Amino acid sequence: MELELHDIHADAIKKALKKAKQYRSLLEPEIAESICLDILNIDQDNQSVLVIYILALLDQILLAEKQTQIKVIERAIEKLNSQYQRYYYSGLLNERRARRLITQTMSHSFAYDYFIEALQYYQQASKISPDQNDEAILRWNSCIRTIEKEKLKPRLDSEDLLVDMES
């Protein structure tokens, strides 16, 4: 038995996408990611699959953020045809990174920076959002509420820190 990947059939894409969504909702993003990779292997420009793939990768950030994983997500976001989606999912990437940092005691202060980046992307997305689509605004509000709840503040640069210590 050879250990090699098999291509799925083109007429199975719709069912496979449904399965990927199911696995995401079952909190099994690695399996959803694998299914998306199988679909993208035969239909690399499938925008619906690309979105689920990005979301499956983003789901995994909460488990362990790796710089290589961030680069994979950024490259996937760049493949989206819609400028709105590129802004929105870039915002979501930064928001997920911020939310992960909140759970880390030593990294708590860096979360603010990622929330601010997320807000900038959500602001750009909301300016060009399709009619009746306020998901960027909803994410914006969620970030603001988290910043307030967690009492997040901008980090002091080393120069600011020295000035504060000397005062």
Secondary structure, DSSP 8 states (H G I E B T S, - for coil): ---------GGGHHHHHHHHHHHHHTT-HHHHHHHHHHHHHH-TT-HHHHHHHHHHHHHHHTT---HHHHHHHHHHHHT-S-HHHHHHHHHHHHHHHHHHHHTSGGGHHHHHHHHHHHHHHHHHHHHT--TT--HHHHHHHHHHHHHHHTT------HHHHHHHHH-
